[in-house]
Amino acid sequence: MARDGSVVPADPQAMVVMKKKTQTSRSWILIDATGQGSMLDVDKYAIMHRVQINARDLRILDPLLSYPSTILGREKAIVLNLEHIKAIITAEEVLLRDPTDENVVPVVEELRRRLPKLSDIHQQQGDGKEYIGGQHDAEAADEDESPFEFRALEVALEAICSFLAARTYELELIAYPALDELTSKISSRNLDRVRKMKSAMTRLNARVQKVRDELEQLLDDDDDMADLYLSRKAGSVSPVSGSGAANWFATSPTNGSKISRASIATARFDENDVEELEMLLEAYFMQIDSTLNKLNTLREYIDDTEDYINIQLDNHRNQLIQLELFLSSGTVCLSFYSLVAGIFGMNIPYSWNDNHGYMFKWVVIVSGAFSAIMFLMITIYARQKGLIGS
């Protein structure tokens, strides 16, 4: 019995279900320089050993922890946490978390399409694989000159900017008609719609602002941008450290792949030369800034609508006050008329009751005229003082 101190064993199936609920997803996809992807189901220690980052950087990619959007440059990897895009980029491969997520699947497809170099695609065509050439050749040739990590970074930035722009467009389609309907008819239903829409806009604005701030912070610091040149750092290592790098590359699934010609050419430049990355970040900074401007415009439209609604409510409130003033004035005047009627209606003997029947009409006429004149004087006074409108 429980009172005797005996321990009741827990249900094993319930423990397994609880463990599955609390355990984070360990699903990763690895995409190499040829665009080939392979699924990985490993723990965080295997990822840390593979890309050589610390636990704090990997914790940023944990979906159960609410870390803001971040782009970190490490010695041999770039850590990306951009909304649903949680990736680790090295000089020769990309590790992307939760590849089965509906928002991540397009990113995986785009990485597979754009990461392979043009020479590799033509080689696949020569091996008998299908290749669709044409208008994308020039664009692919330009991308072929960029280091691998920049091509992967560009795909991630393009995906997150397009995702946030799409969410902003969807919000605009809902917001502007709802605000216009609210201005035409103020009701509880319309007010509740605008309230929910404003809450969604505030959350989206914070997400866009964080991505913009992260890009702006990178653009303001050349050292942070220089840390993202993984191919340059890999190509400019000393012979002593080169053996360590070779051993690290040997553990990669892309064993035998060499540093691209673009990476070697980049390594010849000054280490402080970050013009290529700066142009890349500026392009997407302008795009995310445009999205933020749309949200700010929507916020201003909401503020203008709120001001208009408040003006309408104040106008209705003033009309009610004016009506109350008229009713109060009429009540005061009728009270005087009732006072006269009450005085003459008293059952007290006095001489006017005898042979003075003609006085009834004069009392009624004089009392009514005095009440009307009093109401007119109150109205004129209130109009002169600006208490009622014209």
SEMIZA-226677 format. One line per 4 residues: their letters; for each residue y, z, x of N, C-alpha, C. Coordinates in steps of 0.1 Angstrom, whole numbers, plus 5000, padded with zeros to 4 digits. Example, Ala and Ser with C-alpha at 12.3 -4.5 7.8 and 13.67 -1.06 7.14 Angstrom:
<sites>
as> 4943/5078/5132/4955/5078/5123/4967/5078/5132  4978/5071/5128/4989/5071/5137/5000/5079/5129
</sites>
This chain:
<sites>
mard> 4988/5000/5008/5000/5000/5000/5012/5000/5009  5023/4995/5003/5036/4994/5011/5041/5008/5014  5039/5018/5006/5044/5032/5008/5037/5038/5020  5024/5034/5022/5016/5040/5033/5020/5034/5047
gsvv> 5029/5024/5047/5034/5019/5060/5026/5006/5064  5017/5001/5055/5010/4989/5058/5019/4977/5058  5016/4967/5066/5024/4955/5067/5018/4944/5058  5026/4938/5049/5020/4928/5041/5023/4914/5048
padp> 5012/4907/5051/5014/4894/5058/5022/4884/5050  5031/4876/5057/5039/4866/5050/5030/4854/5047  5035/4846/5038/5028/4834/5034/5030/4823/5046  5019/4818/5052/5021/4809/5063/5028/4796/5059
qamv> 5025/4791/5047/5032/4779/5042/5046/4781/5040  5050/4793/5035/5064/4795/5033/5071/4796/5047  5065/4802/5057/5071/4803/5070/5073/4789/5076  5063/4780/5074/5064/4766/5079/5076/4759/5072
vmkk> 5077/4761/5059/5088/4754/5052/5102/4759/5057  5103/4773/5058/5115/4779/5063/5118/4774/5077  5108/4773/5086/5111/4768/5099/5115/4754/5099  5110/4746/5091/5114/4732/5090/5129/4731/5085
ktqt> 5133/4740/5076/5146/4739/5071/5156/4743/5082  5153/4753/5090/5162/4758/5100/5162/4750/5113  5151/4742/5115/5150/4734/5127/5159/4722/5126  5167/4719/5137/5176/4708/5137/5168/4695/5140
srsw> 5174/4684/5136/5167/4671/5139/5167/4668/5154  5156/4664/5159/5155/4660/5173/5153/4645/5175  5156/4638/5165/5153/4623/5165/5165/4617/5173  5161/4609/5183/5170/4601/5191/5165/4587/5192
ilid> 5174/4578/5194/5170/4564/5198/5177/4561/5211  5169/4555/5220/5174/4551/5233/5175/4536/5233  5187/4531/5237/5190/4516/5237/5194/4513/5252  5186/4504/5258/5189/4501/5272/5199/4489/5273
atgq> 5201/4484/5285/5210/4474/5288/5206/4460/5282  5193/4459/5279/5188/4446/5273/5189/4447/5258  5193/4458/5252/5194/4459/5237/5181/4463/5231  5171/4467/5239/5158/4472/5234/5159/4487/5231
gsml> 5154/4490/5219/5155/4504/5215/5141/4511/5214  5141/4524/5216/5128/4531/5215/5132/4545/5210  5124/4549/5200/5126/4562/5194/5121/4574/5203  5129/4584/5203/5125/4596/5211/5126/4608/5202
dvdk> 5115/4616/5203/5115/4629/5195/5113/4640/5205  5124/4644/5211/5123/4654/5222/5133/4665/5219  5131/4676/5227/5140/4687/5225/5152/4686/5234  5161/4695/5233/5174/4694/5240/5172/4695/5255
yaim> 5162/4702/5259/5160/4704/5274/5156/4691/5280  5148/4683/5273/5145/4670/5278/5157/4661/5279  5166/4661/5269/5178/4653/5269/5187/4658/5281  5188/4671/5282/5197/4676/5293/5192/4672/5307
hrvq> 5178/4672/5309/5173/4668/5321/5174/4653/5323  5174/4645/5313/5174/4630/5314/5188/4626/5318  5198/4631/5311/5212/4626/5313/5220/4635/5322  5214/4646/5325/5221/4656/5335/5234/4661/5329
inar> 5234/4667/5317/5245/4674/5312/5241/4688/5308  5251/4697/5307/5248/4711/5304/5246/4713/5289  5242/4725/5286/5239/4728/5272/5251/4729/5263  5262/4732/5269/5275/4733/5261/5279/4719/5256
dlri> 5277/4709/5265/5281/4695/5261/5271/4690/5250  5258/4694/5252/5248/4689/5242/5250/4696/5229  5255/4708/5229/5257/4716/5217/5268/4709/5208  5277/4702/5214/5287/4695/5207/5281/4684/5197
ldpl> 5269/4679/5201/5263/4669/5193/5254/4675/5182  5253/4688/5181/5244/4694/5171/5250/4692/5157  5243/4686/5148/5248/4683/5135/5250/4696/5126  5244/4707/5130/5246/4719/5123/5258/4727/5127
lsyp> 5264/4723/5138/5277/4729/5142/5289/4720/5140  5299/4725/5135/5311/4717/5131/5320/4716/5142  5317/4708/5152/5326/4705/5163/5335/4693/5159  5348/4693/5163/5356/4682/5160/5353/4670/5169
stil> 5359/4659/5165/5357/4646/5173/5361/4648/5187  5352/4644/5196/5354/4646/5211/5348/4635/5219  5355/4631/5230/5350/4622/5239/5351/4628/5253  5340/4631/5259/5340/4639/5272/5334/4630/5283
grek> 5340/4629/5294/5335/4622/5306/5329/4632/5316  5316/4630/5318/5309/4638/5328/5305/4630/5340  5298/4636/5350/5295/4629/5362/5287/4616/5360  5277/4617/5351/5268/4606/5349/5266/4602/5335
aivl> 5275/4607/5326/5273/4604/5312/5287/4606/5305  5288/4599/5293/5299/4601/5284/5293/4607/5271  5299/4618/5267/5294/4625/5255/5304/4622/5244  5298/4616/5233/5306/4611/5222/5302/4619/5209
nleh> 5312/4625/5203/5310/4631/5190/5321/4626/5181  5319/4615/5174/5328/4609/5165/5323/4609/5151  5326/4619/5143/5321/4620/5130/5305/4620/5130  5299/4609/5124/5285/4608/5123/5279/4602/5136
ikai> 5287/4596/5144/5283/4590/5157/5282/4600/5168  5270/4604/5171/5268/4614/5181/5259/4608/5192  5265/4605/5203/5258/4597/5213/5261/4602/5227  5252/4598/5236/5253/4601/5251/5252/4587/5258
itae> 5262/4583/5265/5263/4570/5271/5262/4572/5286  5252/4566/5293/5251/4566/5307/5254/4552/5312  5253/4549/5325/5256/4536/5331/5246/4526/5327  5235/4529/5321/5225/4519/5318/5218/4521/5305
evll> 5221/4531/5297/5214/4534/5285/5223/4542/5276  5220/4541/5263/5227/4549/5252/5217/4557/5245  5219/4570/5243/5211/4578/5235/5219/4582/5222  5214/4578/5210/5221/4580/5198/5213/4589/5189
rdpt> 5220/4599/5183/5213/4609/5175/5212/4604/5160  5201/4608/5154/5198/4606/5140/5200/4591/5137  5192/4582/5143/5193/4568/5140/5190/4563/5126  5183/4571/5119/5179/4567/5105/5190/4570/5095
denv> 5200/4577/5099/5211/4580/5089/5218/4567/5085  5221/4566/5072/5227/4554/5066/5240/4549/5073  5247/4559/5078/5260/4555/5085/5257/4551/5100  5246/4555/5105/5243/4553/5119/5235/4540/5121
vpvv> 5228/4535/5111/5220/4523/5112/5229/4511/5116  5240/4509/5110/5249/4497/5114/5253/4498/5129  5255/4511/5134/5259/4513/5148/5247/4509/5157  5235/4512/5153/5224/4509/5161/5222/4493/5162
eelr> 5224/4487/5151/5222/4472/5150/5233/4466/5159  5245/4471/5158/5256/4465/5166/5254/4468/5181  5249/4479/5185/5246/4482/5199/5235/4472/5204  5225/4470/5196/5214/4460/5200/5220/4446/5202
rrlp> 5230/4443/5194/5235/4429/5194/5245/4427/5206  5253/4437/5209/5264/4436/5218/5261/4441/5232  5251/4450/5234/5249/4455/5247/5243/4445/5257  5233/4437/5252/5228/4427/5262/5238/4417/5267
klsd> 5237/4414/5280/5247/4404/5286/5243/4390/5282  5253/4382/5283/5251/4368/5279/5240/4361/5287  5238/4365/5300/5228/4359/5309/5214/4364/5304  5213/4376/5299/5200/4381/5294/5197/4374/5281
ihqq> 5207/4371/5273/5204/4364/5260/5199/4350/5263  5205/4343/5273/5200/4330/5276/5187/4330/5282  5184/4341/5289/5170/4342/5295/5160/4344/5284  5164/4352/5274/5155/4353/5262/5153/4340/5255
qgdg> 5163/4332/5255/5162/4319/5248/5153/4310/5256  5153/4311/5269/5144/4304/5278/5130/4308/5276  5128/4321/5273/5114/4326/5271/5109/4322/5258  5116/4315/5249/5111/4311/5236/5116/4320/5225
keyi> 5125/4330/5227/5130/4338/5217/5142/4331/5210  5144/4335/5198/5154/4328/5190/5168/4333/5195  5177/4323/5195/5191/4327/5199/5200/4318/5191  5210/4325/5186/5220/4318/5178/5233/4317/5186
ggqh> 5236/4306/5191/5248/4304/5199/5260/4299/5191  5271/4295/5198/5282/4289/5190/5294/4296/5193  5301/4301/5183/5315/4306/5184/5315/4320/5191  5304/4327/5191/5303/4340/5197/5301/4339/5212
daea> 5299/4328/5218/5297/4327/5232/5309/4331/5240  5321/4327/5236/5333/4330/5244/5335/4345/5243  5333/4351/5231/5335/4366/5230/5325/4373/5238  5313/4368/5238/5302/4375/5246/5305/4374/5260
aded> 5310/4362/5265/5313/4361/5279/5324/4371/5284  5334/4373/5275/5344/4383/5278/5338/4397/5279  5329/4400/5269/5323/4414/5270/5313/4415/5281  5308/4404/5286/5299/4404/5297/5305/4409/5310
espf> 5319/4408/5311/5326/4412/5323/5328/4427/5323  5326/4434/5312/5329/4448/5310/5317/4456/5315  5319/4468/5320/5307/4477/5324/5300/4480/5311  5287/4484/5313/5278/4488/5302/5284/4499/5294
efra> 5289/4509/5300/5294/4521/5292/5306/4517/5284  5314/4508/5288/5326/4504/5280/5322/4496/5268  5311/4487/5270/5306/4480/5258/5301/4489/5248  5293/4499/5252/5288/4509/5243/5299/4517/5236
leva> 5309/4521/5245/5320/4529/5239/5328/4521/5229  5330/4508/5232/5337/4500/5223/5330/4499/5209  5317/4497/5209/5309/4497/5197/5311/4510/5189  5311/4521/5196/5313/4534/5189/5327/4535/5183
leai> 5337/4532/5191/5350/4533/5186/5353/4523/5174  5348/4511/5176/5350/4501/5165/5343/4506/5152  5331/4512/5153/5324/4517/5142/5331/4528/5135  5336/4538/5143/5343/4549/5136/5356/4545/5130
csfl> 5363/4536/5137/5376/4532/5132/5374/4524/5119  5364/4515/5118/5361/4508/5106/5356/4517/5095  5348/4527/5099/5343/4537/5089/5355/4544/5082  5364/4549/5090/5375/4557/5085/5385/4548/5077
aart> 5386/4535/5082/5395/4526/5075/5389/4523/5061  5376/4521/5060/5369/4519/5048/5371/4530/5038  5369/4543/5043/5371/4554/5035/5386/4555/5030  5395/4551/5038/5409/4552/5034/5412/4541/5023
yele> 5406/4529/5025/5407/4519/5015/5401/4523/5001  5390/4529/5002/5384/4534/4989/5392/4545/4983  5398/4553/4991/5407/4564/4985/5419/4557/4979  5425/4547/4985/5437/4541/4980/5434/4534/4966
liay> 5422/4528/4965/5418/4522/4953/5417/4532/4941  5414/4544/4944/5413/4554/4934/5427/4561/4932  5434/4563/4943/5446/4572/4942/5457/4565/4934  5461/4553/4938/5473/4547/4932/5472/4545/4917
pald> 5461/4540/4912/5460/4540/4897/5460/4553/4890  5454/4563/4897/5454/4577/4891/5468/4583/4891  5476/4580/4901/5490/4585/4902/5498/4578/4891  5496/4565/4890/5504/4558/4880/5501/4562/4866
elts> 5488/4565/4864/5484/4570/4850/5490/4584/4848  5491/4592/4858/5497/4605/4856/5511/4605/4853  5519/4596/4859/5533/4594/4856/5535/4590/4842  5526/4581/4837/5528/4577/4823/5523/4587/4813
kiss> 5514/4595/4816/5509/4605/4807/5504/4617/4814  5511/4628/4812/5507/4641/4819/5497/4648/4810  5485/4649/4815/5474/4656/4808/5466/4664/4818  5458/4673/4813/5449/4681/4821/5439/4672/4829
rnld> 5434/4662/4822/5424/4653/4828/5430/4646/4840  5442/4640/4838/5449/4633/4849/5453/4642/4860  5457/4654/4857/5461/4663/4867/5449/4668/4876  5437/4669/4869/5425/4673/4877/5421/4662/4886
rvrk> 5422/4649/4881/5418/4638/4889/5427/4637/4902  5440/4639/4900/5449/4638/4911/5447/4650/4921  5443/4662/4916/5440/4673/4924/5428/4670/4933  5417/4665/4927/5406/4662/4935/5409/4651/4945
mksa> 5416/4641/4941/5420/4630/4950/5428/4635/4962  5437/4644/4959/5446/4650/4970/5438/4658/4980  5428/4666/4975/5419/4673/4984/5411/4664/4993  5406/4653/4987/5398/4644/4995/5407/4637/5005
mtrl> 5420/4634/5002/5429/4628/5011/5432/4638/5023  5434/4650/5019/5437/4660/5030/5426/4661/5040  5413/4661/5035/5402/4662/5044/5401/4649/5053  5403/4638/5046/5402/4625/5054/5413/4624/5064
narv> 5425/4629/5060/5436/4629/5070/5434/4637/5082  5427/4649/5080/5424/4657/5091/5414/4650/5101  5404/4643/5095/5394/4637/5103/5400/4625/5111  5409/4617/5105/5415/4606/5112/5425/4612/5122
qkvr> 5432/4622/5119/5441/4628/5129/5434/4633/5141  5422/4639/5139/5415/4644/5151/5410/4632/5160  5405/4621/5154/5401/4610/5163/5413/4604/5170  5425/4603/5163/5437/4598/5169/5441/4607/5181
dele> 5441/4620/5178/5445/4629/5189/5436/4629/5201  5423/4627/5199/5414/4626/5210/5417/4613/5218  5419/4602/5212/5423/4590/5219/5436/4591/5226  5446/4597/5220/5459/4599/5226/5458/4608/5238
qlld> 5449/4618/5237/5448/4627/5249/5441/4620/5260  5432/4611/5258/5426/4603/5268/5436/4594/5275  5444/4587/5266/5454/4578/5271/5465/4585/5280  5468/4597/5277/5478/4604/5284/5473/4610/5298
dddd> 5460/4610/5300/5455/4616/5312/5446/4605/5320  5452/4600/5331/5444/4590/5338/5431/4595/5345  5431/4608/5348/5419/4614/5354/5408/4614/5344  5411/4618/5331/5401/4617/5321/5395/4603/5319
madl> 5404/4593/5319/5399/4580/5318/5391/4575/5330  5395/4580/5342/5387/4577/5354/5373/4583/5353  5372/4594/5346/5358/4600/5345/5349/4592/5337  5354/4583/5329/5346/4575/5320/5340/4562/5327
ylsr> 5345/4560/5339/5340/4548/5347/5327/4552/5354  5316/4552/5346/5303/4556/5352/5298/4546/5362  5299/4533/5359/5294/4523/5368/5302/4523/5381  5315/4526/5381/5322/4527/5393/5318/4539/5401
kags> 5316/4550/5395/5311/4562/5402/5297/4560/5408  5289/4553/5400/5275/4550/5405/5275/4540/5417  5284/4531/5417/5285/4521/5427/5292/4526/5440  5300/4536/5439/5308/4541/5450/5302/4554/5456
vspv> 5290/4558/5453/5284/4570/5458/5280/4568/5473  5280/4579/5480/5277/4578/5494/5262/4576/5496  5258/4572/5508/5243/4570/5511/5235/4583/5509  5241/4594/5512/5234/4607/5510/5231/4609/5496
sgsg> 5242/4608/5487/5240/4610/5473/5234/4598/5466  5233/4587/5473/5227/4575/5467/5212/4577/5464  5205/4584/5473/5191/4586/5471/5189/4594/5459  5198/4604/5456/5196/4612/5444/5198/4604/5432
aanw> 5208/4595/5433/5211/4586/5421/5199/4576/5419  5193/4572/5430/5181/4563/5429/5170/4570/5422  5168/4583/5426/5157/4590/5420/5160/4592/5405  5172/4594/5401/5176/4596/5387/5173/4583/5379
fats> 5177/4572/5385/5175/4559/5378/5160/4556/5377  5152/4562/5387/5138/4559/5386/5132/4565/5374  5138/4576/5369/5132/4583/5357/5137/4576/5344  5146/4567/5345/5151/4560/5333/5141/4550/5329
ptng> 5140/4547/5316/5131/4537/5311/5135/4523/5315  5147/4522/5319/5152/4509/5324/5150/4508/5339  5138/4512/5344/5135/4512/5358/5135/4497/5363  5142/4495/5374/5143/4482/5380/5156/4475/5377
skis> 5163/4480/5367/5176/4473/5364/5186/4477/5374  5195/4467/5377/5205/4469/5388/5219/4470/5382  5228/4475/5390/5242/4476/5386/5247/4462/5384  5254/4460/5373/5259/4446/5370/5270/4442/5380
rasi> 5272/4429/5380/5282/4424/5389/5296/4429/5385  5298/4431/5372/5311/4436/5368/5313/4450/5373  5302/4458/5373/5303/4472/5378/5307/4472/5393  5300/4463/5401/5303/4462/5415/5318/4457/5417
atar> 5322/4448/5409/5336/4443/5410/5346/4454/5407  5342/4462/5397/5350/4473/5393/5351/4484/5404  5340/4486/5411/5340/4496/5421/5349/4493/5433  5352/4480/5434/5361/4476/5445/5375/4480/5443
fden> 5378/4482/5430/5392/4485/5427/5395/4500/5431  5407/4503/5430/5411/4517/5433/5405/4526/5422  5401/4538/5426/5395/4547/5417/5405/4551/5406  5417/4550/5408/5427/4554/5398/5431/4543/5389
dvee> 5425/4531/5391/5428/4519/5383/5420/4521/5370  5427/4523/5359/5421/4525/5346/5427/4516/5336  5432/4504/5340/5438/4495/5331/5429/4489/5321  5416/4486/5325/5407/4480/5316/5404/4490/5304
leml> 5401/4503/5308/5398/4512/5298/5410/4516/5289  5422/4516/5296/5434/4519/5288/5437/4508/5278  5434/4496/5281/5436/4485/5271/5426/4487/5259  5414/4490/5263/5404/4492/5253/5408/4504/5243
leay> 5412/4515/5249/5415/4527/5241/5428/4524/5233  5437/4517/5238/5450/4514/5231/5447/4506/5219  5438/4496/5220/5435/4487/5208/5430/4496/5197  5421/4505/5199/5415/4513/5188/5424/4524/5185
fmqi> 5433/4528/5194/5443/4538/5190/5453/4532/5180  5457/4520/5182/5466/4513/5172/5459/4512/5159  5446/4509/5159/5438/4507/5146/5437/4521/5139  5434/4531/5146/5433/4544/5139/5447/4550/5135
dstl> 5457/4546/5143/5470/4550/5140/5475/4543/5127  5471/4530/5125/5474/4523/5113/5467/4529/5101  5455/4534/5103/5448/4541/5092/5455/4554/5088  5460/4561/5099/5467/4573/5096/5480/4571/5089
nkln> 5487/4560/5093/5499/4556/5086/5497/4553/5071  5486/4547/5068/5482/4545/5054/5480/4558/5046  5474/4567/5053/5472/4580/5046/5485/4588/5045  5494/4586/5055/5507/4593/5053/5515/4586/5042
tlre> 5514/4573/5041/5521/4566/5030/5516/4571/5017  5502/4573/5016/5497/4578/5003/5501/4592/5001  5502/4600/5011/5507/4614/5009/5521/4614/5004  5530/4605/5010/5544/4604/5005/5544/4600/4990
yidd> 5535/4591/4987/5535/4586/4973/5531/4598/4964  5521/4606/4968/5517/4617/4960/5529/4627/4959  5536/4630/4970/5547/4639/4970/5558/4634/4960  5561/4621/4961/5571/4615/4952/5566/4616/4937
tedy> 5553/4614/4935/5548/4616/4921/5549/4630/4916  5546/4640/4925/5548/4654/4922/5562/4657/4919  5572/4652/4927/5586/4654/4924/5590/4648/4910  5585/4636/4907/5588/4630/4894/5582/4638/4883
iniq> 5570/4643/4885/5564/4651/4874/5572/4664/4872  5576/4670/4883/5584/4682/4882/5597/4680/4875  5603/4668/4878/5616/4665/4871/5613/4663/4856  5602/4656/4853/5599/4654/4838/5597/4668/4832
ldnh> 5589/4677/4838/5587/4690/4832/5600/4698/4831  5609/4697/4841/5621/4704/4840/5630/4698/4828  5629/4685/4826/5636/4679/4815/5631/4684/4802  5618/4684/4801/5612/4689/4788/5616/4704/4786
rnql> 5616/4712/4797/5619/4726/4796/5634/4727/4791  5643/4719/4797/5657/4720/4793/5658/4716/4778  5651/4706/4773/5651/4702/4759/5647/4714/4750  5636/4721/4755/5632/4732/4747/5642/4743/4747
iqle> 5649/4745/4758/5660/4756/4758/5671/4752/4749  5675/4739/4749/5685/4735/4740/5681/4736/4725  5669/4733/4722/5664/4735/4708/5664/4750/4705  5660/4758/4714/5661/4773/4712/5675/4778/4709
lfls> 5685/4772/4717/5699/4776/4715/5704/4772/4701  5700/4760/4696/5704/4755/4683/5698/4765/4672  5685/4768/4674/5678/4776/4664/5684/4790/4664  5687/4795/4676/5693/4809/4676/5707/4809/4670
sgtv> 5715/4798/4673/5729/4797/4667/5728/4797/4651  5718/4788/4646/5717/4787/4632/5712/4800/4626  5704/4808/4633/5699/4821/4628/5710/4831/4627  5719/4831/4637/5731/4840/4636/5740/4837/4625
clsf> 5742/4824/4622/5751/4820/4611/5745/4823/4598  5732/4821/4596/5725/4824/4584/5724/4839/4582  5724/4846/4593/5724/4861/4592/5737/4866/4585  5749/4860/4589/5761/4864/4583/5761/4860/4568
yslv> 5756/4849/4565/5755/4845/4550/5746/4854/4543  5735/4858/4549/5726/4868/4543/5733/4882/4541  5741/4885/4551/5748/4898/4550/5758/4898/4538  5765/4888/4536/5774/4887/4524/5766/4888/4511
agif> 5755/4880/4511/5746/4880/4499/5740/4894/4497  5737/4901/4507/5732/4915/4506/5742/4925/4501  5754/4923/4505/5765/4932/4501/5767/4931/4486  5769/4918/4482/5771/4916/4467/5759/4918/4459
gmni> 5748/4919/4465/5736/4920/4457/5732/4935/4455  5740/4944/4461/5736/4958/4459/5738/4963/4444  5730/4971/4440/5730/4976/4426/5739/4988/4425  5752/4987/4428/5762/4998/4428/5773/4994/4418
pysw> 5776/5002/4409/5787/4999/4399/5800/4998/4406  5807/4987/4404/5821/4986/4408/5828/4976/4399  5841/4975/4400/5849/4968/4389/5848/4953/4390  5843/4947/4401/5842/4933/4402/5831/4927/4394
ndnh> 5822/4936/4390/5811/4931/4381/5816/4929/4367  5827/4934/4363/5832/4932/4350/5842/4921/4349  5839/4911/4341/5848/4900/4338/5853/4892/4350  5844/4892/4360/5848/4884/4373/5836/4874/4376
gymf> 5830/4868/4366/5819/4859/4369/5823/4847/4377  5836/4842/4377/5840/4831/4384/5840/4834/4399  5839/4846/4404/5840/4850/4418/5827/4846/4425  5816/4843/4417/5803/4840/4424/5804/4827/4432
kwvv> 5810/4817/4426/5810/4804/4433/5819/4805/4445  5830/4813/4444/5839/4814/4456/5832/4822/4467  5825/4832/4464/5818/4839/4474/5808/4830/4481  5801/4822/4473/5791/4813/4479/5797/4802/4488
ivsg> 5808/4797/4483/5815/4786/4490/5821/4791/4503  5828/4802/4502/5835/4808/4514/5825/4812/4524  5814/4819/4520/5804/4824/4530/5797/4812/4537  5794/4801/4529/5787/4790/4535/5796/4782/4544
afsa> 5809/4781/4541/5819/4774/4549/5821/4782/4562  5822/4795/4561/5824/4803/4573/5812/4803/4582  5800/4802/4577/5788/4801/4585/5787/4788/4592  5791/4777/4585/5791/4764/4591/5801/4763/4602
imfl> 5813/4768/4600/5823/4768/4610/5819/4776/4622  5812/4787/4620/5807/4795/4631/5797/4787/4639  5788/4780/4632/5777/4772/4639/5784/4761/4647  5794/4755/4641/5801/4744/4648/5808/4749/4661
miti> 5815/4760/4660/5822/4766/4671/5812/4770/4683  5801/4775/4679/5791/4779/4689/5786/4766/4696  5784/4755/4689/5779/4743/4694/5789/4736/4704  5802/4737/4699/5813/4731/4708/5814/4739/4720
yarq> 5814/4752/4720/5815/4761/4731/5803/4758/4741  5791/4757/4736/5780/4754/4745/5781/4740/4751  5786/4730/4744/5788/4717/4750/5798/4717/4761  5809/4724/4759/5820/4725/4769/5815/4732/4781
kgli> 5806/4742/4780/5801/4749/4791/5789/4742/4798  5785/4731/4792/5774/4723/4798/5761/4729/4795  5760/4738/4785/5747/4744/4782/5738/4734/4775  5743/4724/4768/5735/4714/4761/5741/4701/4765
gs> 5732/4691/4764/5736/4677/4768/5744/4671/4758  5750/4659/4762/5759/4652/4753/5751/4644/4742
</sites>
